[in-house]
Every structure is written in C-alpha cells, then in structure tokens.
C-alpha cells in the first residue's frame, strides 16, 4: 500500500508522542465513511504504552492558526463527558490526527451479530443517554471558540440538503426527468416541515448520529460494553429531534416499532427540563420526530446517490430501499405529509427499485 503521507512524518509524530524513537510495525487502511477523510490503523512495536492507534488524514489544508474541526468539537464533547476516542496528537500542517483505536465493531455490526433485537437494546439505551449528554452538557460547554456555535440547521441549510437530494439522487443517479416547476412544487410542500423544525430551540447536534458512527468496545470483565462516538466534526446547532431520528430511523439498521417506542420513551425520561423545552409542544413529540426524519432520510438518499454515482461506492445503493421504506411508513403515519407524499412517492419508489436492482451483493 502506498501511503498518501510520508512514513517519516508518521514516525516523527509517533516519536514525539511517545518521547522515544518509534516506528510503526504496520500501517493498514481502514474502511472509510461517506466523507473524503481516510483512516489507517497503526500497529505499534512491543513495549509501546499502547498497541495501536488510528490515524485520520484530512483532505483539506487548515489555515495557520485555525483548528481542525475534529479537534475543536472533540474538546467540547470530551468536556461534556461524551465517550469520544482519545485524541493523542494533532499535526495540522500535515493534516494528521492520531486517535485512540476504538476497534472494528460498529453498532451496526453488533446488531447484525446479535441473536435478537433485545440483545442490543441496552447498547441503544446507552446511545440515547449519550445523546442526552451531547444535547444537555455539550450545549452548555460551548463558548465563543466553538465551531458548532457558528453553524445551524436553519431553513437555508435544510433546503440545501433537499436540493442535494434532487441533484445527486434524482437527476444524477436516478436520471429521473423533472421540470423546474415540478421540483419547486415538491420543495414547496417540504417547506412547512423545514420551517417548523428550524424554528425549534437549538441544541448541539452531532449531525451523523447513527449506527455506523458508534463503535462498540470489547466488554470489560464483569462490565457492559463501552461506546465511542465518531464522525462529529461537522456538528452544528439544531433541533433536538435531528440526532434522535438519525439513530431511530437509521438507513443502516432498521429497528422494530416497539424498539423505537421504547427508545423514544427512554430519551424523554432521561431528558432534563431544558431539553423538554427544546422539544416544543410535548404532544407533538412523535410528529416532530417524524418531521425531522423526513428531512434527514431524504438527505441520506441524496448522499447514497452521490456516493454511487460520483465516487464509485456502489455498496451505498443497498441502503436506499430501507430508507425509502422509512419514508413510506412516515407518510402513512402522518396525514399532514400526504400532499408531499403524492408528489414524492413515485420518485422515491423509482429510486428504490433502481437501487435494489443495481446494488452489489
């Protein structure tokens, strides 16, 4: 494997970290996510205080004097008691971060290897408790230097993500012909839901809080399996439902309705009075969870279309049909969404059918 970074740079960083000459025993690339970041596992020599590290390579240069977004958000989440991987060393001039190795078991994988859904619900309950900590303590920890404080899920951002769906899933991947007036008619039906969610009080939002960004650690003797939360560098301020729907209406893991109800109850029970205020009207909790999922799931389909069409990652196509199924069930539960559904469902069904045929095994 040819590394995109000079191995001497890696060795120099490791020597700085461990205060002794240290060279990697082995460097192997890890499966990446939907971003342009790349990840490598570094096996360290015997006698080093830890056996391995994960190296994150950022695609973009960071201007002098500015922080890597990951480092910035990591500081606030760590201060709030959120279980994030330890950050051992940042080398911004080389766009490198050396992080705790959180293993290979994503929450998605834990679900797939479980013998029943009940077996993994304690992990999901831990995720819900962690989300409350992000929203409550993470929000309180932010100050004027926090990057998330400068960004928000407002109507403009939500609308951009709907446009992303039309560009990358509908036009590029699906090759579905839509006139400008047809697209605007659908966007007009989206707008009331986007406005309602953007108007809610804002808390710190992870932005990608799903089963592929939660690592499940090995169980300690006599203890529960710990978690590590990943991929938080794009955090911003948003409504309290955004991350919750990302976890419960996940494109990668489909939970039963009983599990969703149980975890929704756990979230409400764990929430503080400040978070309950952030929900808005408690009677509208279920609808607002679905309204958040409506926008989030449509944007996810845009991401999957973009990954398949423009980045050659066609395995993402397998996640379009379950995401469309989430949306279909959402439309059935909520009569207010049916005018939108009449326009959008034929497009979603066409994307689902095409993806089901073309997804690699």
Protein Blocks (a to p, Z undefined) as FASTA:
>chain_A
ZZfbdfklmmmmmmmmnopacddfbdcdddddfbfbdcddddddehiabfbdcddddfbd
cdehiacfklmmmmmmmmnopacdddfbdcfknopacdddebjbdfklmmmmpmbfklmm
mmmmmmmmmmmmmmmmmmmmpcfklmklmgccdfklmmmmmmmmmmmmmmmmnopacdfk
lmmmmmmmmmmmmmmmmmpccdddehiacfklcccddddehiacddddehkllgccddfk
lmmmmmmmcfkbccdfklmmmmmmmmmmmpcfklmmmnopaklmmmmmmmmmmmmmmmmm
mmmmmmmmmnopaklmmmmmmmmmmmmmmmmmmmklmmmmmmmmmmmmmmmmmmmmmpcZ
Z
